[in-house]
Amino acid sequence: MSTKSAGLAKKSGYKNVRILLAGEPGWVKSGYPTYASTGFVSKGNIVLIDLRSAEKSAQARIPRSVSIPFATLEDNIDEIPMKAPVVLYSDNADESMKALKELRKAGFKKVSLLYGDLDRWLKADSKPESGPVVTEIAWKRIPGKGEVTLADFQKVIDGKVTNVTILDVRTNDEAAAGKYKASMHIPLDELAGKIGELPKDKKVYIHCSTGSRAEMAAKELKKNGYKAFFLVANVECERNECEAED
């Protein structure tokens, strides 16, 4: 609970209110589960995994779910998109928790459980699906507010779009190893003092090595009146050859 939420809870009459200063990252690091809301399960851009047997899944399952029985999860982890928010459910709470830990151990950052598993979801007057199970994951990441898609970014790199400045905010050492030939390089920690070097009559597409620093740079540029967008992708460069992977 955040300090703001704690204040609202006290105003509502709750007295025994405490705050976890480490927040959700600290909660997850301690090995505790997080839970997805029913709305997120129904409409979120997620990978929903049914850990029960394929036979049970065929009889009744949550719409949009993919059948990956718990016994086969380890063999199928590579088929799950690492960047996708993953929600797990079963009819066995122990299996759900073991699957959560297994995915976290494999490096997945956005994994949660369906609170109460399938039984609770069915009791909420939700209608299940039945019939042949789905085993292939067709998830695609939807760019968030302020992002530039990899396809649009690549058009600038290929010279198909010219009214855009590519800004590289990686460190000097990273850029020295390799960078996009057409990009302008300003390390994130130097950006505040060099913003004036960027033309204001063009859009700015920003990249780093993953996207986190690019997002921070975009926020800073927007404060200063720029039309800035950030790329969320793994970017690796060697000399003037770079590869970006969504």
VMD Tcl script that draws the C-alpha trace (Angstrom):
set ca {
  {0.00 0.00 0.00}
  {1.36 3.44 -0.94}
  {1.41 6.37 1.48}
  {-1.41 7.97 -0.53}
  {-3.52 4.81 -0.33}
  {-2.78 4.53 3.38}
  {-4.03 8.09 3.89}
  {-7.26 7.31 2.03}
  {-7.73 4.16 4.11}
  {-7.40 6.13 7.34}
  {-9.90 8.70 6.11}
  {-12.30 5.82 5.43}
  {-12.08 4.75 9.06}
  {-9.42 2.04 9.00}
  {-7.10 2.28 12.01}
  {-4.57 -0.54 11.77}
  {-2.94 0.69 8.54}
  {0.67 -0.16 7.67}
  {2.85 0.63 4.64}
  {5.32 -1.73 2.95}
  {8.08 0.71 2.05}
  {9.73 -1.77 -0.31}
  {6.55 -1.78 -2.38}
  {5.63 -4.48 -4.89}
  {9.29 -5.13 -5.92}
  {10.16 -5.89 -2.30}
  {7.07 -8.07 -1.93}
  {7.99 -10.10 -5.01}
  {11.65 -10.34 -3.99}
  {10.53 -11.89 -0.71}
  {8.81 -14.66 -2.66}
  {5.21 -13.65 -2.09}
  {2.60 -13.98 -4.87}
  {0.83 -11.16 -6.64}
  {-2.72 -11.54 -7.94}
  {-4.44 -10.37 -11.11}
  {-7.85 -8.73 -11.03}
  {-10.73 -10.32 -12.92}
  {-10.81 -7.30 -15.24}
  {-7.14 -7.76 -16.09}
  {-7.74 -11.46 -16.76}
  {-10.70 -10.69 -19.01}
  {-9.36 -7.72 -20.97}
  {-5.65 -7.25 -20.28}
  {-2.96 -7.84 -22.90}
  {-1.70 -10.94 -21.12}
  {-0.71 -14.56 -21.54}
  {-3.24 -16.55 -19.51}
  {-2.02 -20.06 -18.71}
  {-4.21 -22.97 -17.60}
  {-1.96 -25.29 -15.57}
  {-4.48 -28.10 -15.34}
  {-4.49 -31.14 -17.60}
  {-5.53 -30.67 -21.23}
  {-8.56 -32.88 -20.54}
  {-9.82 -30.60 -17.77}
  {-9.10 -27.52 -19.86}
  {-11.16 -28.92 -22.72}
  {-14.15 -29.38 -20.40}
  {-14.12 -25.85 -18.98}
  {-11.54 -23.07 -19.03}
  {-11.26 -19.30 -18.85}
  {-11.60 -17.67 -22.28}
  {-8.28 -16.71 -23.91}
  {-6.32 -19.19 -21.83}
  {-3.54 -21.38 -23.22}
  {-3.16 -24.96 -22.01}
  {0.27 -25.65 -20.51}
  {-0.16 -28.39 -17.89}
  {2.04 -27.90 -14.84}
  {3.89 -31.15 -15.55}
  {5.04 -29.73 -18.92}
  {5.73 -26.13 -17.84}
  {9.50 -26.48 -17.58}
  {9.70 -27.89 -21.12}
  {7.53 -25.06 -22.50}
  {8.97 -22.02 -20.72}
  {10.83 -20.92 -23.85}
  {7.47 -20.63 -25.66}
  {6.23 -17.95 -23.22}
  {7.15 -14.36 -24.23}
  {9.51 -13.01 -21.57}
  {8.05 -9.49 -21.74}
  {4.42 -10.57 -21.50}
  {2.38 -10.15 -18.33}
  {1.65 -13.79 -17.40}
  {-1.33 -14.91 -15.33}
  {-1.50 -18.49 -14.04}
  {-4.46 -20.50 -12.81}
  {-5.22 -24.07 -11.84}
  {-7.44 -26.11 -9.52}
  {-4.42 -26.79 -7.31}
  {-3.10 -23.83 -5.29}
  {0.24 -25.53 -4.59}
  {0.85 -26.09 -8.30}
  {-0.01 -22.48 -9.09}
  {2.47 -21.25 -6.51}
  {5.21 -23.61 -7.74}
  {4.62 -22.44 -11.32}
  {4.84 -18.80 -10.20}
  {8.21 -19.43 -8.53}
  {9.46 -21.39 -11.54}
  {8.70 -18.53 -13.94}
  {10.21 -15.92 -11.62}
  {13.35 -18.05 -11.32}
  {13.51 -18.18 -15.14}
  {13.55 -14.37 -15.26}
  {9.91 -13.44 -15.83}
  {9.15 -10.09 -14.17}
  {5.37 -9.84 -14.62}
  {3.85 -13.05 -13.28}
  {0.72 -13.22 -11.16}
  {-1.90 -15.69 -10.04}
  {-5.67 -15.66 -10.38}
  {-6.92 -15.23 -6.84}
  {-8.95 -18.28 -5.84}
  {-7.96 -20.01 -9.07}
  {-10.64 -21.29 -11.44}
  {-13.30 -22.02 -8.79}
  {-13.51 -18.41 -7.63}
  {-13.63 -17.17 -11.24}
  {-16.55 -19.51 -12.02}
  {-18.43 -18.47 -8.87}
  {-18.28 -14.85 -10.05}
  {-20.89 -15.73 -12.72}
  {-18.19 -15.86 -15.38}
  {-18.81 -18.11 -18.36}
  {-16.15 -20.71 -19.24}
  {-15.12 -21.95 -22.65}
  {-14.98 -25.59 -23.68}
  {-13.80 -27.63 -26.61}
  {-10.34 -28.24 -28.13}
  {-7.62 -26.52 -26.11}
  {-5.32 -23.76 -27.36}
  {-1.62 -24.61 -27.04}
  {0.08 -21.87 -29.08}
  {0.70 -18.42 -27.61}
  {-0.15 -15.57 -29.99}
  {0.68 -12.63 -27.69}
  {1.96 -9.35 -29.11}
  {3.08 -6.43 -27.00}
  {0.96 -3.31 -27.42}
  {3.06 -0.13 -27.24}
  {2.19 2.08 -24.29}
  {1.62 5.82 -24.27}
  {4.64 7.68 -25.56}
  {6.29 4.68 -27.22}
  {7.44 4.42 -30.81}
  {6.98 1.03 -32.40}
  {10.03 -0.86 -33.59}
  {8.60 -0.78 -37.14}
  {8.35 3.05 -37.14}
  {11.77 3.37 -35.54}
  {13.27 1.14 -38.24}
  {11.74 3.29 -40.99}
  {13.84 6.21 -39.76}
  {16.96 4.06 -39.55}
  {16.35 2.87 -43.13}
  {15.95 6.45 -44.37}
  {12.28 6.02 -45.29}
  {11.28 8.80 -42.86}
  {13.42 11.92 -42.55}
  {11.62 14.32 -40.21}
  {12.80 12.49 -37.09}
  {15.92 12.74 -34.93}
  {17.21 9.47 -33.45}
  {18.62 10.09 -29.98}
  {20.88 7.55 -28.28}
  {20.99 8.06 -24.49}
  {23.30 5.18 -23.61}
  {26.61 5.80 -21.84}
  {29.74 6.96 -23.64}
  {31.26 3.50 -23.27}
  {28.21 1.84 -24.82}
  {28.19 4.27 -27.75}
  {31.94 3.85 -28.27}
  {31.40 0.13 -28.84}
  {28.85 0.86 -31.54}
  {25.87 3.06 -32.45}
  {23.39 3.81 -35.21}
  {25.25 5.85 -37.81}
  {22.41 8.35 -38.18}
  {21.78 8.78 -34.44}
  {22.69 11.66 -32.16}
  {24.34 10.56 -28.91}
  {23.75 12.32 -25.60}
  {24.10 10.18 -22.44}
  {21.06 10.37 -20.18}
  {23.03 11.93 -17.32}
  {24.15 14.77 -19.64}
  {20.80 15.36 -21.34}
  {19.54 18.16 -19.09}
  {22.51 20.35 -20.01}
  {22.44 19.57 -23.73}
  {18.74 19.60 -24.60}
  {19.25 22.76 -26.66}
  {21.38 20.80 -29.13}
  {18.31 18.92 -30.35}
  {16.21 20.44 -33.14}
  {12.69 21.28 -32.05}
  {11.18 21.13 -35.53}
  {11.48 17.32 -35.65}
  {10.13 14.42 -33.65}
  {12.67 12.69 -31.44}
  {12.82 8.90 -31.25}
  {14.92 7.85 -28.27}
  {16.61 4.54 -27.58}
  {18.95 3.03 -25.01}
  {19.75 -0.67 -24.62}
  {16.34 -1.76 -23.28}
  {13.96 1.19 -23.04}
  {14.05 2.32 -19.41}
  {16.54 5.17 -19.90}
  {14.88 6.14 -23.16}
  {11.57 6.56 -21.34}
  {13.17 8.84 -18.74}
  {14.75 10.91 -21.51}
  {11.42 11.21 -23.33}
  {9.76 12.58 -20.19}
  {12.52 15.16 -19.82}
  {12.26 16.27 -23.44}
  {8.47 16.54 -23.28}
  {8.82 18.88 -20.31}
  {10.88 21.10 -22.59}
  {8.40 21.13 -25.44}
  {9.75 18.35 -27.65}
  {7.68 15.72 -29.45}
  {9.61 12.81 -27.97}
  {8.93 9.08 -28.15}
  {10.87 6.19 -26.63}
  {11.69 2.74 -27.99}
  {11.21 -0.33 -25.80}
  {13.51 -2.92 -27.37}
  {16.78 -4.72 -26.77}
  {19.36 -2.81 -28.80}
  {22.84 -4.22 -29.40}
  {25.47 -2.41 -31.43}
  {28.88 -3.21 -32.86}
  {30.48 -0.28 -34.68}
  {27.79 1.09 -37.02}
  {25.78 -2.12 -37.06}
  {22.90 -2.28 -34.59}
  {20.13 -4.78 -34.04}
  {16.90 -4.00 -32.19}
  {14.63 -6.76 -30.98}
  {11.18 -6.16 -29.55}
}
mol new
graphics top color blue
foreach p $ca { graphics top sphere $p radius 0.5 }
foreach p [lrange $ca 0 end-1] q [lrange $ca 1 end] { graphics top cylinder $p $q radius 0.2 }
display resetview
